[in-house]
């Protein structure tokens, strides 16, 4: 196993625009555990034993998250609300990890085994940044070298590159070696396993209510089995649209076309399909 020092940095804020306070909502619904508690539990079962850090903002609304971290004995740092990248850079400077696993606080379905697989492949590859694809929304993993994040401080970044932590790295393949690991594991990327809105939260509660009592660390295999038995669960948030970042015009048009088709606005979708950026 690599001797590199690894940290898992969780970016979080309380005042979410779509579902305020979601990171501290109970999960399962009838329990005393919050979404953040479940994330920390899963991270703590990684065989790499990363140092867990909560990176939130200096907005007074996020005082409650610092209080939560203190009660859970979790390291907490606070920084600029919009410049999320700067929080990760501060984590790199303060805690001195060689490698950072980027975690968002609305993804309580992280599979420790799959995460470890991505981390191991990243460490073996020698790349600056590795990300997985092909998993359900909310389960893909990002791993980045602290050195790469700190190099970004010398660049003149766009606001969206400061908001979306790894975007500047992905946009500069000539400077940073990027590794993509495709994990084509059913049910794949069509399933939403994130908590971005109220319907996502309902789905998360349904899955946790079913699987958590017997296996608090249930993985994607058990989720897939549950969905196969009860496919209606996946339909709860099927109409939700995932926010994305760093898209090209072509990618934005494709996303807009899919959204129009979901609303059965086929004529408008046809016009967009004919557009050549």
Secondary structure as UniProt FT lines:
FT   STRAND          6..11
FT   TURN            20..21
FT   HELIX           22..24
FT   TURN            29..30
FT   HELIX           35..43
FT   TURN            44..45
FT   TURN            47..48
FT   STRAND          51..57
FT   HELIX           60..62
FT   HELIX           63..71
FT   TURN            72..73
FT   STRAND          75..79
FT   HELIX           84..95
FT   STRAND          99..104
FT   TURN            105..106
FT   TURN            108..109
FT   HELIX           112..125
FT   STRAND          129..133
FT   TURN            138..139
FT   STRAND          142..145
FT   HELIX           146..151
FT   HELIX           152..154
FT   HELIX           159..163
FT   TURN            165..166
FT   HELIX           167..170
FT   TURN            173..175
FT   STRAND          178..182
FT   TURN            186..187
FT   HELIX           188..190
FT   HELIX           198..211
FT   TURN            212..214
FT   TURN            216..217
FT   HELIX           220..229
FT   HELIX           232..235
FT   TURN            236..239
FT   HELIX           249..262
FT   TURN            263..264
FT   HELIX           266..274
//
